[in-house]
Amino acid sequence: MSLDLARLRAETPGCAHVLHLNAAGSSLPTKRTLDATLDHLKLEAEIGGYEAADQARDVLEGFYPSIARLIGAEPGEIGFIENATRAWDLAFYSLDFKPGDRILTCRSEYSSNYISYLQVAKKTGAEIVVVPDDKHGQIDLAALERALDKHTKLVSISHIPTQGGLVQPAEAVGKIVNDAGVLYLLDACQSVGMMPIDVRKIGCDFLSATGRKYMRGPRGTGFLYARTRSTAQIEPIFLDNHAARWTGDREYKVIPDAKRFENWERYFAGVIGLKVAADQANELGMEAIWARLRALADGLRARLAKLEGVTLTDLGAVKGAIVTFAVAGADHAALKAALRAEKINVSVSTQFSSRLDLESRGLKDVMRASVHVYNTEDELDRFVAALGALCKAR
Ligand SMILES: *Cc1c(COP(=O)(O)O)cnc(C)c1O
């Protein structure tokens, strides 16, 4: 099924205002998502926050099956968390690392995750092992297999990095990691909403995602998937009176499903907004979205390749909707600002997001243009023309 572009744009209020190529930062939501979020905020103001939550109970509970459907999970394997980093943290910091335990990761790993490895390594004596890339710039599966040993406690990678088109072979990684009986944590912050995700096929034990990027949900939303079969015995690092019951003066009982990772207090309007955004992705179909995004991104890469001074910097055998490039001799931040003045939104990825990857390739930073379903071929022409004119004017 192909997507109805005119309708997608009409349903996205931001399309009337900006040429938005920053879905990897924060995408444009639909009017339906915006209205659902605003309506609940309004209801809270009108009848009271607790009363509004009671009234919206069915929609709020509907969050779990909607997200579960999007990634092939069970509703009880989903917890609402305010963003991807905290969702990831809740999984990672709940693991009990001992001296000599090995954490395997990849070169394109996200900075916040890596900072957490460093902190846990410092505190516990666990060891960080960075698995090298293969010739495509994705994790080397043979090297991963060799690196797995009896001291390996966790394999943790980002599915799609923030700084490029690379799509890691998450399913092949999962097969190797599952066979070794090691826990597998997948940062799917950029991939959920961009491409079809099936946690059963991938075989991850935990998966973290954010609302505002490819899911087109509100800011301040995200979720954690925790596979029941392998993580039910893992007690969250934080507990509150939502995650556990105070069953006696000296005892508590942790609730059994993934809600044990949640907070009692939550951005309820955001839960509803993210549910609606997930429903819309399910309705459009992730296969159709992924096909459209790859066509747009490949078209953008082809256009950029023709511009003088532009070098594409995306790695990977499979490339997704995030397009990155370097402009010879240019200050990328200044280019981004100049484009912003023309109502064209792009971003710049720096070593702040991913040191290992960009530094080893000799890149201080890269320009990032990330497409979503509401973008058109005309917009890509307009963007590349504007970029070309700015490059010439220097
Ligand atoms: C953006 C991003 C994150 C962080 O997501 P937040 O919702 O801002 O916490 C984590 N990992 C990757 C790969 C990202 O691109």
The ligand as an SDF file (V2000), in Angstrom:
LIG
                    3D

 15 15  0  0  0  0  0  0  0  0999 V2000
   18.0080   10.8350   20.4490 C   0  0  0  0  0  0  0  0  0  0  0  0
   18.6640    9.5660   20.7960 C   0  0  0  0  0  0  0  0  0  0  0  0
   18.6610    9.1030   22.1250 C   0  0  0  0  0  0  0  0  0  0  0  0
   18.1120    9.9230   23.2600 C   0  0  0  0  0  0  0  0  0  0  0  0
   16.7180   10.0320   23.2280 O   0  0  0  0  0  0  0  0  0  0  0  0
   16.0020   10.9510   24.3060 P   0  0  0  0  0  0  0  0  0  0  0  0
   14.5540   10.7310   24.0870 O   0  0  0  0  0  0  0  0  0  0  0  0
   16.4570   12.3480   24.0220 O   0  0  0  0  0  0  0  0  0  0  0  0
   16.4600   10.5010   25.6390 O   0  0  0  0  0  0  0  0  0  0  0  0
   19.2100    7.8650   22.3840 C   0  0  0  0  0  0  0  0  0  0  0  0
   19.7510    7.1230   21.4080 N   0  0  0  0  0  0  0  0  0  0  0  0
   19.7770    7.5240   20.1220 C   0  0  0  0  0  0  0  0  0  0  0  0
   20.3920    6.6420   19.0950 C   0  0  0  0  0  0  0  0  0  0  0  0
   19.2340    8.7560   19.7810 C   0  0  0  0  0  0  0  0  0  0  0  0
   19.2640    9.1750   18.5210 O   0  0  0  0  0  0  0  0  0  0  0  0
  1  2  1  0
  2  3  1  0
  2 14  2  0
  3  4  1  0
  3 10  2  0
  4  5  1  0
  5  6  1  0
  6  7  2  0
  6  8  1  0
  6  9  1  0
 10 11  1  0
 11 12  2  0
 12 13  1  0
 12 14  1  0
 14 15  1  0
M  END
$$$$
